[in-house]
Amino acid sequence: MYCVVNNRFYKSARKSLAAVAILLCLSYITLGQESDKKHDKKDSDAAGTPIIWEDPGDLASRNLFYGRGSEDRAPKPPFTFVEEDMSGSNPKFDVTDANGTKWKVKLGNEAQPETTVSHLLWAVGYFTDEDYYVPEFNVQGLKKLHRGNDLVGKDGTVHGGRFKRQNKGEKNVGEWKWDKNPFLGTKEFQGLKVMMMLFNNWDIKDVNNKIFRVEDKNDGRTELRYEVSDLGASLGKTGGFFTRSRNKPDDFVKTKFIEDVKRPFIEFNFNGKKQDLFTDIRVEQARWIGTELAKLSDQQINDAFRAGGYAPDEIQVMTEALKTRITELSTLPE
């Protein structure tokens, strides 16, 4: 009797195991299909023409105070608190404005340089965020912040913030790498690297790079725009952990830019991250971006610093320092 019962048990167990195996197989197939769908969606999102620079046209007509944006698109009070953003190293939170537009507000010492640098990059044809700097503002419903609460006055006034517009029609489809992308060796990519050193942006890392998928409403073409989106570690000096700085006009104006010209390459005085990335810039590539920058007027450069909320004396010395660097590039020998 025991053997019969035991035999029935084994038969039942085998049937159960077979059923479980079938269910596992079906689940695996389903998961595989879902994975394929996600993969296909990712491939679909990434479909388009990669582009890292576009011809800015008449540089003299570009408004560097508003940069990529405009007076009409600038943030409009009153602002209403949505939520705090704990990502990154700087205090941030989301708000909506009077028009219902959503903004990412960054506080701290990266807010000013990020605004100025994004406007200057946009001026010569590179893709950037739409940034505005607001010196003082109030936020309705603002809660006590985990970070940056010392930048909020007792009356609720926030002392200085960069507003980044959350643009519709632009889909973030991933990150791009400095040492692996479709533009390696091109004058446009090399020019972007020169721009990073022009501003003493020492925080060169892949996580700061975004790819945005954008459809042109006029011709239906899809572009994959390669953008450097976190530029706050600029306008100071490069160096190690204890010597580098950001948003320090005195440091920026005192640092040397071009160290030496060793044809066919240029040696820059750059001590930021990924230093090996900047050893292959040719004279003609640096001169090209310098020639583009030289088309900007003193007033335009002044406006870019003014957009970052700098004081008049800071604007004057940094404009002169930047002009000197641009001249170094544009007058490089043939």
Summary of the structure (lengths in Angstrom):
residues: 334
radius of gyration: 26.0
end to end distance: 100.9
largest distance: 101.7
contacts: 991
relative contact order: 0.14
helix: 38%
strand: 22%
